[in-house]
Structures are given as structure tokens and as C-alpha cells.
């Protein structure tokens, strides 16, 4: 088969099963080891039987077995960096790249260029912590997760990307309170899907529930962090969250409850949804 025929094969199956053709292109690029430009330039080239079989197997895993394409590939790009992913960690999303960008911008505005201590709570694959470490050398990063399996993945990602991040096992802020260390910045993308909210099977069946669901209204972990943050935050500090697009009012209520004198901004993502919160305490 030619590359063009192989692509049409995958796209036809995707259309018939209401799957994304962009995922088919990702699989084709992966199994042919070509970028998008070279795929387009070489559409009439023949593929080997091994390449054809590997691609078709990947397509059927995605379409018939409903396995996320990132799990088939074994990686996802985040903030320009290649992160290994699998069933033990949440697949990094584009929206979370915006959180990283906003944290970096808020750091510049609030702290200038001084060295700061940062902790990422519920790090998962390590995407936030590692990206911040690589993008801003003045950030000294710790990262926590309750899942030892997730930390194994995160540590491997840090090693692969040569990032200096200190990973700590434990539930939310508990290991941080025990250490007595204080931080300038707390950042977290905690589980925020309400327990009873519908989640498509591609996500629910293959990504860890501990990283998805955040209690009855999705705000459980934000309240834990905000109610205890004073125990680990320096007098001048910043808290940055990603949250659900419809949780703005809940977030405002929690901030006013625990930090009534703080200034905060709820920031819209590229799609115009209220997705990130930056809280500044002085």
C-alpha cells in the first residue's frame, strides 16, 4: 500500500466509528516515523508490510478497543516536550499548557526574577512541574502525588528531559506539612470532574479515576488545598489552579472563604472558557 492508501484506510474507519481523523494521522506519523510535512510530500510512496501491519493494528486498538491514541503511542507532547504516558497518569491536555504559561507570566509580574520554591500538587506525569523547571531556572520545584505508579512515570519523564524536580509521595499537602518547608508558589491541576458527571468511555475506561473525579461538585481538592495552604505558603505567595470551565463561582466562593484579602484573577482559556485561577497573597 501507499501512504495515501493507508491514510484513507484509517480515516474511513474513523469516520464510520465517529473517531477523530487527527488521531489517525498521529498513528501514521508514529508508525512511519515521519512528520506531517514528509507524510504530505511522500503520499505515493510504498510502505513496508511491517509498517502497514503496525499501523493497522494501532488503528484497530484505537477504534475497536477504544484505547486512547496517546497510550498506543506511549507518549504525548506537552509544552514542546515529549512525555511518556500510560494508564497510571492523566494524559496532559492543551488547556494545562495554558496554565503553565500563565504561571510563568504571573511569576514574572509578582516575583520578578528571584529564586522561588514551587510545589506542584498531584503531579501525575510530571508535565506541569517538569515544564516549569525547564522553562524557568529560578524555580526550584517539588512535586507530590498519592500514586506511586504515577510518580514512577513522572520520575522517568524528568530523567528523560533532564529536569530537576524533587518528587514526593503523599496525599495532597500532607507530606509537605510534615516537612516544614515553605513555598512561594503552589500550583495544581487537581481532579475536578464531579463524581456523577458523564465522562466519555475513552477517558473513563483508560485514565486513572483518582486523577479525574473531585467529589460531589468537583471542588473537593481545591478546598483541601485552600484550607491548608497557609501551612506551607510563605507570607508573600501565589496559588495557581486549573479548574473546570463551569466552576468559576465555586472557585470565587472558596477564595473569599479562605483568602478574603487576596487578589485573584480567573483567566479564560483559548476557547473563552474560565479555566485558570491565579491567587496572589501578600
GIMOHU-V607409 format. One record per residue. PHI is phi in degrees with one decimal (NA if undefined). Layout:
phi=PHI
phi=PHI
This chain:
phi=NA
phi=-88.7
phi=-58.2
phi=-60.9
phi=-65.7
phi=-66.5
phi=-63.0
phi=-62.4
phi=-57.7
phi=-68.5
phi=-65.8
phi=-64.5
phi=-65.1
phi=-62.1
phi=-63.2
phi=-67.9
phi=-113.8
phi=55.8
phi=-109.1
phi=-79.6
phi=-72.0
phi=-63.1
phi=-67.8
phi=-62.6
phi=-63.4
phi=-62.4
phi=-64.4
phi=-63.9
phi=-60.4
phi=-66.0
phi=-76.9
phi=-94.8
phi=56.5
phi=-130.5
phi=-82.8
phi=-59.3
phi=-62.2
phi=-72.2
phi=-60.8
phi=-63.4
phi=-76.5
phi=-127.8
phi=-58.3
phi=-91.8
phi=-71.7
phi=-77.7
phi=-102.7
phi=-76.2
phi=-63.7
phi=-65.8
phi=-62.7
phi=-62.1
phi=-66.4
phi=-64.7
phi=-63.6
phi=-62.4
phi=-63.1
phi=-63.1
phi=-60.7
phi=-71.9
phi=-62.7
phi=-69.3
phi=-86.3
phi=-82.4
phi=-93.1
phi=59.8
phi=-89.1
phi=-55.9
phi=-60.4
phi=-65.1
phi=-73.5
phi=-68.7
phi=-71.6
phi=90.5
phi=-156.7
phi=-146.5
phi=-86.0
phi=-142.2
phi=54.2
phi=86.9
phi=-110.9
phi=-93.5
phi=-111.3
phi=-72.9
phi=-136.7
phi=-172.2
phi=-62.7
phi=-86.6
phi=-137.2
phi=-69.4
phi=-70.9
phi=-60.4
phi=-106.3
phi=-59.8
phi=-59.2
phi=-73.4
phi=-60.6
phi=-66.0
phi=-61.2
phi=-58.8
phi=-61.2
phi=-71.2
phi=-64.4
phi=-62.4
phi=-67.4
phi=-67.4
phi=-59.3
phi=-58.7
phi=-70.7
phi=-91.6
phi=-114.1
phi=76.8
phi=-122.0
phi=-80.7
phi=-74.9
phi=-130.6
phi=-97.4
phi=-125.9
phi=-128.9
phi=-104.5
phi=-96.0
phi=78.8
phi=-73.5
phi=60.5
phi=-71.5
phi=87.1
phi=-57.4
phi=-67.9
phi=-59.2
phi=-67.0
phi=-63.8
phi=-62.2
phi=-62.1
phi=-75.8
phi=-85.0
phi=-135.5
phi=-69.2
phi=-82.3
phi=-94.6
phi=-100.8
phi=-106.9
phi=-108.9
phi=-148.0
phi=-116.4
phi=-160.1
phi=-76.4
phi=-95.0
phi=-64.9
phi=-65.1
phi=-64.2
phi=-64.7
phi=-61.0
phi=-65.3
phi=-61.2
phi=-63.8
phi=-66.4
phi=-63.7
phi=-62.7
phi=-63.9
phi=-61.5
phi=-99.0
phi=57.5
phi=-102.7
phi=-97.7
phi=-132.6
phi=-96.9
phi=-95.4
phi=-129.9
phi=-84.6
phi=158.8
phi=-88.0
phi=52.0
phi=-90.9
phi=-56.2
phi=-67.9
phi=-75.0
phi=-63.0
phi=-66.1
phi=-77.2
phi=81.4
phi=-74.6
phi=-111.9
phi=-123.0
phi=-82.6
phi=-134.1
phi=-109.1
phi=-128.2
phi=-157.5
phi=-118.8
phi=-78.4
phi=-60.5
phi=-135.2
phi=-83.7
phi=-56.1
phi=-54.2
phi=-97.2
phi=-74.0
phi=-65.8
phi=-130.2
phi=-58.9
phi=-61.6
phi=-57.6
phi=-87.6
phi=-61.9
phi=-85.8
phi=-130.9
phi=-113.6
phi=-64.3
phi=-62.2
phi=-62.6
phi=-99.6
phi=-110.4
phi=-100.1
phi=-121.2
phi=88.7
phi=-57.0
phi=-111.3
phi=82.9
phi=-105.3
phi=-52.8
phi=-79.1
phi=-65.5
phi=-66.4
phi=-58.8
phi=-65.0
phi=-66.7
phi=-73.0
phi=-115.0
phi=-58.3
phi=-60.5
phi=-77.1
phi=-124.2
phi=-97.6
phi=-70.2
phi=-54.3
phi=-103.3
phi=-148.5
phi=-136.9
phi=-123.9
phi=-130.1
phi=-126.8
phi=-101.6
phi=-140.5
phi=-66.4
phi=-62.3
phi=-109.5
phi=-108.7
phi=-57.2
phi=-64.3
phi=-60.8
phi=-65.0
phi=-59.9
phi=-63.4
phi=-66.4
phi=-63.5
phi=-65.9
phi=-71.9
phi=-102.4
phi=-136.6
phi=-62.9
phi=-98.3
phi=-78.3
phi=-94.1
phi=-149.4
phi=-136.9
phi=-102.4
phi=-108.1
phi=-81.4
phi=-84.4
phi=-62.6
phi=-94.1
phi=78.9
phi=-102.9
phi=-71.3
phi=-118.3
phi=-132.4
phi=-128.7
phi=-119.6
phi=-112.3
phi=-118.1
phi=-117.4
phi=-134.4
